[in-house]
Amino acid sequence: MRRLTAALATATALTVSACGGGGGADDGTTTLTLLSWNNEETMTPVLEAFERAHPDVRVEASYSPPVAEYIQALQTRVLSGTAPDVFLIAAENKTNLIQGGHVLDLAGEDFLANVPEFNQRTYGADGAVYGLSLGSWGAGILYNEDLLAEVGAEAPPETWEGFLDLCAELKDAGITPYLEPVDAMPGVLSAFLGAHNASIGHTMDDEIFSGASTFEEQWTPSLEEYHRLYDEGLVTRDTVGLTGDQVDAEFANGRVAMMIAGPWAVPGLREAAPELNFRMVPVPGVDGGEPYLAGAANPGYAINPDSDHIEAAKTFLSYLASPEGIEVLQASEGSITVTSDFDPPLDEALDPIIEDVRAGNVYLPQIGWQRAEDVLNLEAVAQIQRMVQGEISPREVAQALDDKLASS
């Protein structure tokens, strides 16, 4: 995933299937169509390597950035009868794609053999697997080691109370302690919810969506702890207007001590600020809970079941899942890949989170939600922004989600 803070999707139910846009050439090659949310610069080395290995298949790629633009672009192509042969299934469109019958069941395919159950289950249902997810991401606290050293800290504390105390010390020293854009689901909040979910046996979303519990009951304590950043004046309320790129720039320029980030941020920071000393740790734990990471399995490569080139599409996915394909893809993306037959080279700044990410010890609400992910996500982000601006309470955010779920 390119950014945790990318605007999340608005997607209505997909109602028609579409034939794949690929075709056969006069020279006997098959043209496979792909809609990628990685950009052209990222995907070109991957596609060139695949075509060298499989000269009988040519990939015709188009590109749309994540997340909202990609979801809308894919939906438009499905509804217009021009869906690609291969595309991405993600947290924000998986229910619509699966329930609409717009993705091929990949269960039992050889290319899934080295993919962890966590990644298969994320984009599956009832024993079926609908996406080839080759990596996972985790977002934690990225911190400037030198700025923390100015107040005598070596790293962020493992407790939320200690983290808030550190923020206060940094602020008193004239250092902006922490920034996080709120144009998407906040990473700290997702981590709090993930830790809570793990502590009750990963039943939180089942209880909410079955009616046995509510967002108000399950989410309010985490929202209240997250809101302390703003309520105690540690982070300015006008962060509602900040983008993820602006926060990254502040961190790269040494003007903020800590931010939420995932692996995708590291290559850009290394390039923009090669002398910057930074490291990433999980989000601190609340009320005796364990530190945790926001995160999820990476979006999966899915096959259009109405494609005229299903075998060629499977060949493409097989290559991506092979050690040769993974090596090229990982080098291009900088992602934390999870296949058992490839050990990805990763930046040492990520060392504290890699084990948890590869083990699937991450949480993203949109993945856990069992229906209406699109409308619930939009509602959550809008209400959290209102909370940050001081317009409503944390409990009112959760109540609004209960109302939205009831009406969906």
N, C-alpha and C positions, 0 to 999 in steps of 0.2 A: 504494500500500500504506500502510495507516494507520500501522503500526509495524513496524520491522525486528524488534523484540523481542517481537512477539505470539507466543503459544504456537503451535507449528506442528502440523499436522494429523495425526490418526489416522484413516485412511480405508481400509476394505477395498474389494475390487473391486466395482464396481457391476455388477449382473448382469441387471437388467431395464430396459427403456425405459419411459417413461411418456408419456401424452398430455398436451399442454399444457393448463393450467387455464383459459385464456382463453375468452371466448365472444363472441357477438354480442348487441347490445342491440336493443330494439324500434325505436329511432330510427336504426338502420342503422350505428351505430358498432361498432367491433371493440374488445374488451377484451383487452389483452395483459398477461400476468402476468410479473413480474420479481422475481427474488430478488437483492437487492443486498447487498454487504458495506460499501458506504458507508452511513452512517446517514441517517435521514430528513431531517435538517436539511441535509445535503450534497446529497441527490438531489432534494429538492422543487423547487428552482429549475430544475433540468435537466428534470424531468418536466413542469413547468408550461410551460416554453418549447417543449418538443416538442409538447405538446397544443395550444398556440396555433398552431404551424406545421402541425399535422396534426389538425384537429378531428375527423376521422373515426376516430381511434384513441385509446383511453383506456388508460393504463398503470396497472395495479393492482399496486403494489409491496409486497413484504414485505422485512424486513430481518433480517440476522444478522451479527454482527461477525466480522471475520477473526481468526485464520485457522481454528483448530480448530473453533469453533462453526459457522462458515459451511460448512465441508466436511461436517460431520456433518448439518447441516440439509438441505443439498442431497442428500446420500446418502439420508436418511430419506424425502425427498419422491420421489426416483426410485424407491426400493424400494416405496413405498406407492402408486405410480401417480398422484402429484399433482405431477410435475415441472413447473416453470414453463416458459413459452415462451422466456424469455431468462434466462441466469444467467452466472456468472463461471467461467472456466476458469483455474486457477492452477497454480503450480509443484507444489503438493501433491496435486492431483487430476487433472492432465492425462493421465497414463498410463492411469488407470482409465477416464476419460471417453472417451479416444480408442479404446483397445482394446475397450471395451465397446460402441462404436457409439452413444454417447449425445450426440454433438455433430455438427452439420451442417457439411459441407465448404463453406467460404466462398470458396475459391480462384476467382479471376476476377471476383468482385463489384466493381462500380465503387467501392464505398466503401473498398476496400483500396488504391486507386491511389496515395494519398499517404502510405501507412504504410510505414515502412522495412522492409527485408528482415529485419533482426534481430528486430523485433517479430513479423512474420509467422512466421518460422522457429521462434521460441520456443514458439508454441502450434500447431505444425504437424507433419506427418510425411509422408514419401514424396510430397511435392509438394502435399499438401492443407494447408489453413489452417483451423483450427477456432476461432480466437478473434480478435476485433477488439481489439488492444492499442494504445491511443492514446497511451501515455506510457511512460516508463521512470523508474526511480528509482536513485539511487546513495547509498550511505551512506559517509560519511567521518568525519574527525575534526573535530568542532565545538569551537572553542576560544574562551575568554574572553580577549579581547585585553588587557584591563586586568590580569588576574591573571598572564598571561604576561609582561607588561611589568615586573611586580614583580621578576622574576628576569632581566630584560634580554633577553627573547626577543620577537621580533616575530610569530613564527608557529611552529608545530611544524616540526622539521627534516624533510627529505625522506627521511632514512634511519632505519631502526628503531633502530639503535644510538644515533643522536642523540636520537631520541624518548625512549628509556629514560633517557638522561642528563638530558634535560629533566625527566622525571618525578621523578628523584632530586633535582634542584635544587629543584623545587617542593615536594617533601615536606620537604626540609631547611628550607625557608622557612616551614613550617607550613601549606602549602596542599595540599589533597587534589588530587593531580595528574590522576587519570583514573578514570572509572567506566564500566562496561559491564555491563548485566544479562546473565546467562547462562541465561535461561529459554528461549532460542531459539539457533539457530546464531549464534555470535559474529561480529559484522561484521568485526572486525579479522582473524580467522582466514579468513573468506571472501575478504577482499581479498588476503591472502597467497597463498591457493590460486589466486585468479584471476590474480595476477601470474605465479605459477609456470606455470599452464596456458598463459598467453599466451607465455611464454618458450620453451615446447616445441611451439609451433604449434597450441595448443588441442586437444591429443590426450590430455590426462590422463584424462578420463572414458572415452573410447573404450578406452584401454589397460586401465583398471581393469575395465571391464565386459566386455571381450573375454577377460579372463584373462591378457593379456600383462603386466600389472603388478598391483600391489596397493595398497590404502589404506596399508598399512604403508610401502611404498616411496615413494609419492607424497605422503602427508600428514604423515609423522613430522617432517620438518624444519620445516614450518610450525607444527605443534603445539608443537614445542619452543621456537620463537621466541615464540609467543603466550604460552606458559606462563611465560616469564621475568617477565612482569608480576607474577605471583603468587609465583614461586619466589624472586625478588629482593626481595620485600616492598614493591613499589611500589603494589600494589593489594591491599586486604584480601581474604582468602579468603571472608569471609562475604558477598561480593557475590552468592553463589548465592541468597540470600534476597531480593535486590532486584528490584523490577519496573521496567520501562521508565519508567513514570510517576514512580516515586520518584527515579530518576536524573535525569529531566527537571527535577523540582522542585529537586533539589540544584543543578543547573546554573543554573536561573532565579534562584535565591536567592544566587548568587555563592559557593557553597560547594565547587565543584569546578571545576578549570581546563579540563578537556577531557572529552569523551564521544563515543561513536559515535552518529551520528544521520543521518537522511535529510531530504529536503525537508519531510516532513509535520511535523517538529518546529518549523519556523521560525515559522509563524503563531502557534502557542501561546506560544512564547517572546516574540515581539513584544508579544503581549497581556499576558502575565504580568509581563514585565520590559522595558518600553519603553526604558529607559535603558541596557540591557545592550549592550555592544559585542562582537559575536561574528562569526565567519566559519567557513567550512567548507573543508577541504582533503582531498585523497585520503589514504588510509592510507599511512604511510611504507613505503618499499621495504626488503626484506631482502637482505642480502649482495650489494649492488650491483644489485639488481633495481629496477624502476621502481615508483613509488607507484601504487596501484590503488584501485579502489572496490568494495566489496560492492554488489550490485545486480542488477537484472533488468528485463526488460520488465514493465510493469504487467499484472496479470491481464486477460484478454481477455473481451469480451462474446461469449457463445456462444449458439447457437440450438438448441433441442431439435428433433431431426429428426422427431419424432413430433408436433410441434405442429400444431394445426389452423389456425394463423395465421402460417405461415412468411413470407408476403409482408409482413404487417404488422410482423413481427419484423425483416425486412430494412429496412423503412422506418425503423424505430427506430434500427438500427445506422447507416444512411445519414445520419440526422440527427446522431447523435453524432460521426460522422467529418467532418461539414461544418464549415467555418470558424465558422458561427453556433453550431453545437452544441458544438464544441470550446471556444469562447470561454466559454460558460456553464459547461461542465464544469470547465474549468481554473480559472476564478474561484472555483468552489465547492470544488474539491479542493486548489488550490494546487500542482498536480502539474507535473512537467516533461513537457509534451506533445511529441510527436515528428513530427507530421504536417508535410509540407513546405509546406502552404499556410496555416499559422498560426504566428506567432511569439509564444510565451507571455510575458507580463510576469511576471518572477520577482524575488524578493528578491535584492538585491545580495550578500548573504552567501553565496549559492550560486554566484556567478560562477566561482570556481576549479574547479567540478565540472561545469558545464553542458555544455561541449563533449564531455567524455568520456561523460557520460550519454546525450546525444542520439546519439552515435556508436556506442553499444552497448559501450563499453569498461568493462564491469562483469561481475561474476561472482557467482553464487549456486549453491552445490553442488546444491541440490534441483532446479534447472533442468537442470544438466548430467547428473545421474544418469539412467540409462536404464531402470531398473525399481526397484521396491520403494522408491520415494522416501519413502513414509510411514513404513515400519518403520525404514529407515536413518536418517531424520531423528530419530525418537524415540531410537534407539540413540545417535546422535552426541551429542545434547543431554545425555542421561543420563550418558554416559561423560565428556564434557567437564566436567560439573559435578563428577564424582568426581575428575577431574584437578585442577580448581581447588581442591578441598578437600584435596588432598594425598594422596588415597587410592590413585591409580594414576599411572603415568607417561604421557607423551605417546605413546610407542610402543604402550602397552597400549590406548590409545583407538583407534588405527588398527587394531590387531590385532582388537579387538572388532568393528569395522566389517567387516573381512574375514570374520570368523566369521558375522556377521549376513547379509552378502551371500550367502555360501555356502549358508546355510540357507533363503534366501528363494526 
